[in-house]
């Protein structure tokens, strides 16, 4: 049984097919990368997986059970959560309070256990030095780490991370990768969407490439990087 499986998933917005007959399978503990040009369907795929959108066709299974028709909060309780490319933290409240919310409402913990969970994640993510600051006062790199921490606070076992390194400098990207390696060692399964190709090549075991809502390639990072169809999708026909 596959840990997560998409079977012929199609999502339309009017006449636009944002995803077309998309299929994939993810094993427990795997690190899967998803890449593609802007508008290729990557974020739509994540939004379908977490129940923000329902597919017009096809079905998604998690641990052998269909989740295609479930609302987002029930999918979260099943163990899937997403960190968005647009930072979703509450800017006016503290870093610690931002972690208490998903612990209490995503993992259904009482106040005392939620605080213990939040403090553990603060230490794990290296945010303990800013725990009492409003999110508006911390750096972009730490806000990005907080986004991942909020996903962990829900108790999710499958993490969908959508461009959590966007806007970071090379040193901050390396720091982010170290955090992701620790999460991986903790037994989590990760699907990573990212435009920082250095990170994708270094971190992912397998990469899927989307273009215009369709899967055009899948394989090990080094195989995908040499695929002419992938090169054409990113750089245009003269370079393929």
C-alpha positions as CSV (number, residue, x, y, z in Angstrom):
1,X,0.0,0.0,0.0
2,X,1.3,3.4,-1.0
3,X,1.5,6.1,1.8
4,X,0.0,8.7,-0.5
5,X,-1.4,8.1,-4.0
6,X,-2.9,10.4,-6.6
7,X,-4.9,8.6,-9.3
8,X,-5.7,10.5,-12.5
9,X,-6.4,13.7,-10.7
10,X,-7.8,16.6,-12.8
11,X,-8.6,20.1,-11.5
12,X,-10.3,22.8,-13.6
13,X,-10.9,26.5,-13.2
14,X,-13.4,27.2,-15.9
15,X,-11.8,26.2,-19.2
16,X,-8.3,26.0,-17.6
17,X,-7.1,22.6,-16.6
18,X,-4.6,23.4,-13.8
19,X,-4.0,19.6,-13.3
20,X,-4.6,17.1,-16.0
21,X,-4.8,13.3,-15.3
22,X,-2.1,13.6,-12.7
23,X,-0.9,10.4,-11.0
24,X,1.9,9.7,-8.5
25,X,2.7,7.6,-5.4
26,X,4.7,8.5,-2.4
27,X,6.3,6.1,0.1
28,X,6.4,6.7,3.8
29,X,9.6,8.5,4.8
30,X,10.3,9.6,1.2
31,X,11.4,13.0,0.2
32,X,9.7,13.9,-3.1
33,X,10.4,17.1,-5.1
34,X,7.9,18.8,-7.4
35,X,9.2,21.3,-9.9
36,X,8.0,23.2,-12.9
37,X,7.7,26.7,-14.4
38,X,5.4,29.2,-12.8
39,X,1.7,28.3,-13.5
40,X,2.5,24.6,-14.1
41,X,0.1,23.4,-11.3
42,X,2.4,22.8,-8.4
43,X,0.5,24.9,-5.8
44,X,-2.9,23.6,-7.2
45,X,-1.6,20.1,-6.6
46,X,-0.9,20.9,-3.0
47,X,-4.3,22.6,-2.5
48,X,-6.1,19.5,-3.9
49,X,-4.1,17.3,-1.6
50,X,-5.1,19.3,1.6
51,X,-8.7,19.7,0.5
52,X,-8.8,23.4,-0.3
53,X,-9.9,22.3,-3.8
54,X,-11.8,19.2,-4.8
55,X,-10.7,17.4,-8.0
56,X,-13.2,17.2,-10.9
57,X,-11.8,13.8,-11.7
58,X,-9.6,11.2,-10.1
59,X,-9.0,10.4,-6.5
60,X,-6.4,10.9,-3.7
61,X,-5.6,8.2,-1.1
62,X,-3.7,8.6,2.1
63,X,-2.8,5.4,4.0
64,X,-5.2,3.5,1.9
65,X,-8.2,5.7,2.5
66,X,-9.7,8.2,0.0
67,X,-9.4,11.8,1.2
68,X,-10.7,13.5,-2.1
69,X,-14.0,14.7,-0.6
70,X,-12.8,15.5,2.9
71,X,-12.6,19.1,4.1
72,X,-9.2,20.6,5.0
73,X,-9.5,20.3,8.8
74,X,-10.3,16.5,8.5
75,X,-7.3,16.0,6.2
76,X,-5.2,17.8,8.7
77,X,-6.4,15.6,11.5
78,X,-5.5,12.6,9.3
79,X,-1.9,13.8,9.2
80,X,-1.3,16.0,6.2
81,X,-0.5,19.7,6.4
82,X,0.9,22.4,4.1
83,X,3.3,25.3,4.5
84,X,2.4,28.0,1.9
85,X,4.7,30.0,-0.2
86,X,2.9,33.1,1.0
87,X,3.6,33.4,4.7
88,X,0.4,32.7,6.7
89,X,1.6,33.5,10.3
90,X,-0.3,35.9,12.4
91,X,2.0,38.9,12.5
92,X,0.6,40.7,15.6
93,X,1.0,37.8,18.0
94,X,4.2,36.1,19.2
95,X,6.1,33.3,17.6
96,X,5.1,31.0,20.5
97,X,1.5,31.9,20.2
98,X,1.6,31.1,16.4
99,X,2.7,27.6,17.3
100,X,0.0,27.1,20.0
101,X,-2.8,27.6,17.5
102,X,-2.0,24.6,15.3
103,X,-1.1,22.5,18.3
104,X,-4.5,23.2,19.9
105,X,-6.7,23.1,16.8
106,X,-4.7,20.9,14.4
107,X,-3.6,18.3,16.9
108,X,-6.5,18.9,19.4
109,X,-4.2,19.3,22.4
110,X,-5.2,21.0,25.6
111,X,-3.5,24.2,26.6
112,X,-0.8,22.6,28.8
113,X,0.2,19.9,26.2
114,X,0.0,22.4,23.4
115,X,2.5,24.7,25.1
116,X,4.9,21.8,25.7
117,X,4.5,20.9,22.0
118,X,5.1,24.5,20.9
119,X,8.2,24.9,23.1
120,X,9.6,21.6,21.8
121,X,9.2,22.8,18.2
122,X,10.7,26.2,19.0
123,X,13.9,24.4,20.1
124,X,13.8,22.0,17.2
125,X,13.4,24.9,14.7
126,X,16.0,27.1,16.4
127,X,13.4,29.8,17.2
128,X,13.6,29.8,21.0
129,X,15.5,33.2,21.0
130,X,12.5,34.9,19.4
131,X,9.6,33.1,20.9
132,X,8.2,36.1,22.7
133,X,8.6,38.5,19.8
134,X,5.7,39.4,17.4
135,X,6.2,37.7,14.1
136,X,6.3,41.1,12.4
137,X,9.6,41.8,14.2
138,X,11.5,38.6,13.1
139,X,13.6,38.1,9.9
140,X,12.2,36.5,6.7
141,X,14.4,33.4,7.3
142,X,12.9,32.9,10.8
143,X,9.4,33.5,9.4
144,X,10.0,30.7,6.9
145,X,11.1,28.4,9.7
146,X,8.1,29.3,11.7
147,X,5.8,28.3,8.7
148,X,7.4,24.8,8.8
149,X,7.1,24.8,12.6
150,X,3.4,25.5,12.4
151,X,3.0,22.5,10.1
152,X,4.8,20.3,12.6
153,X,2.7,21.6,15.4
154,X,-0.4,20.1,13.8
155,X,1.1,16.7,14.3
156,X,1.3,16.1,10.5
157,X,3.3,13.1,9.3
158,X,3.1,14.2,5.7
159,X,4.5,17.7,5.1
160,X,3.7,19.6,1.9
161,X,6.2,22.4,1.8
162,X,5.5,25.1,-0.9
163,X,8.6,27.3,-1.6
164,X,9.6,27.5,2.0
165,X,13.1,28.8,0.9
166,X,11.7,31.6,-1.3
167,X,13.6,34.9,-0.8
168,X,16.4,33.3,1.3
169,X,20.1,33.9,0.6
170,X,22.5,31.0,0.0
171,X,23.5,30.8,3.7
172,X,19.9,30.8,4.8
173,X,19.1,28.1,2.2
174,X,21.8,25.9,3.7
175,X,20.3,26.5,7.2
176,X,16.8,25.6,5.9
177,X,18.2,22.4,4.4
178,X,19.7,21.4,7.7
179,X,16.3,21.9,9.4
180,X,14.6,19.8,6.7
181,X,17.2,17.0,7.2
182,X,16.4,17.0,10.9
183,X,12.7,16.7,10.1
184,X,13.5,13.9,7.7
185,X,15.5,12.1,10.4
186,X,12.5,12.4,12.7
187,X,10.6,10.1,10.3
188,X,8.4,12.6,8.5
189,X,7.5,12.3,4.8
190,X,8.0,15.5,2.8
191,X,6.8,16.7,-0.6
192,X,8.8,19.8,-1.5
193,X,8.0,22.4,-4.1
194,X,10.9,24.7,-4.7
195,X,12.6,26.9,-7.3
196,X,16.0,26.7,-5.6
197,X,17.3,23.9,-7.7
198,X,20.4,23.4,-5.6
199,X,18.2,22.5,-2.7
200,X,16.1,20.1,-4.8
201,X,19.1,18.3,-6.2
202,X,20.7,18.0,-2.8
203,X,17.7,17.0,-0.7
204,X,15.2,15.1,-2.8
205,X,15.3,11.4,-3.6
206,X,13.0,11.7,-6.6
207,X,11.6,14.6,-8.5
208,X,8.4,15.1,-10.5
209,X,8.2,17.8,-13.2
210,X,4.9,19.5,-14.0
211,X,4.2,21.7,-17.1
212,X,0.8,23.1,-18.0
213,X,-0.8,20.8,-15.4
214,X,0.7,17.6,-16.7
215,X,3.5,15.4,-15.4
216,X,6.3,15.5,-18.1
217,X,9.1,13.7,-16.2
218,X,9.8,11.7,-13.0
219,X,12.9,10.2,-11.7
220,X,16.1,10.7,-9.7
221,X,17.3,14.4,-9.6
222,X,20.3,13.8,-11.9
223,X,18.0,12.0,-14.5
224,X,15.4,14.8,-14.4
225,X,18.1,17.5,-14.8
226,X,19.2,16.0,-18.1
227,X,15.7,15.3,-19.5
228,X,15.3,17.3,-22.8
229,X,11.6,17.9,-22.2
230,X,12.4,19.4,-18.8
231,X,15.1,21.7,-20.2
232,X,12.7,22.8,-22.9
233,X,9.9,23.6,-20.3
234,X,12.3,25.8,-18.4
235,X,14.5,27.3,-21.1
236,X,12.6,27.0,-24.4
237,X,13.0,24.8,-27.5
238,X,16.4,26.2,-28.7
239,X,18.1,25.0,-25.6
240,X,16.5,21.5,-25.5
